[in-house]
Amino acid sequence: MIKIRPMTDLSKRMNEIEELCVSQNLPVFITKNGAERLVVMSHEHYEELQSELELYKRLIAAEGESRRGEMLDFNQVMNDIDSAIKEQVNGEHQVSS
């Protein structure tokens, strides 16, 4: 449910706005003279939105690569991932030895 509050509520009802943002994970839209001005949200909600945005950017880039025929071989990618994991594990074992 969208919550809209006037700018004056930022100082008068900040605890209530914080409660909506943090406990209910809802953004609160702040208006000034009836026009949208700010959006207040919890840090957690902001981070979720940033993660989603990054995922969408990567999907768009991957779609473009696919359309241009710039695809990678699945087995090669999996081998590269396995190698990277093995290097990481071996590196950790060498440091602790």
N, C-alpha and C positions, 0 to 999 in steps of 0.2 A: 504494500500500500504506500503510495507516494505521500510524503509529509512535506508540507510547505509552511514556512514560518516567515514572519516579517523580520527585517534586519534588527529591530529593537529587541527581539527575543534572544539574540546572541548574548547580550549582557544580562537581560532579566531572567532568562530561562535556560541558561547554558547547561545546567545539570539535567534538565529534561531532554534537551537536544542530545547531550552526550549519552543518555540512557537509550534513546532511540537508535543512535548510531552504533553503540557498542553492544548492548544487550540484544537488540533485535536485528542487528546488522543491516540497518536501513540507512540509505542516504537521506539527508534532509536538505531540501531546496530552500534557500534564503532569498527573499525578495526585498527590493528597495523601491519604494514608490510604485508598488504593484508589478514591477518588472523583475524577471529572474536575474539574480546577481551572483550568487555563490552556491556551491554544493558542499555540505559538510558530511564526512563519512568517517568510519573507523579506519584505523591503519590497516587492519586485517582485510576489510572490504576493498580498500585501495590496492593492496598487494594482490588480491584475487583478480581484480580488474586488470592490473598490469600483467599478470601471468597469462590471462586470457588473451590480451592484446598481443603479447609476444607469440603465443601459439598461433593466432590468426596470421600474424606477419610471416611466420615460418611456413604455414600452410599455403599462403599466397605465393611465396617464393618457390616452394616445391612444385606447385601447380605450374608456374611459369617455366621452371626447369623441365618439367615433364612435357609440356607442350613444345618446347624447343628440342626435345630429344636428349636432354642432358641427364638421363637417368643412370643410376649406379646399379651394378649387379648386386642382388640381395645377398648372395653367398659371400661375396667379397666384403661387403659392409659388415656382415656378421663376423667374418674372420678378423677384420680390423678391430672390431669391438672386443672380441676375445683376446686379441694380442694386447690391446691397451689395458684390459683388466689384468692380464697376466703380468704385464710390466709393472702395474701399480702394486699388485700383491707382492711381486718379487722385490720391488723397491722398498716396501714396508718391512719385509723380512730382513733385508740387508741392513736397514737402519737400526732395527731392534737387536741385531746380532752383536 
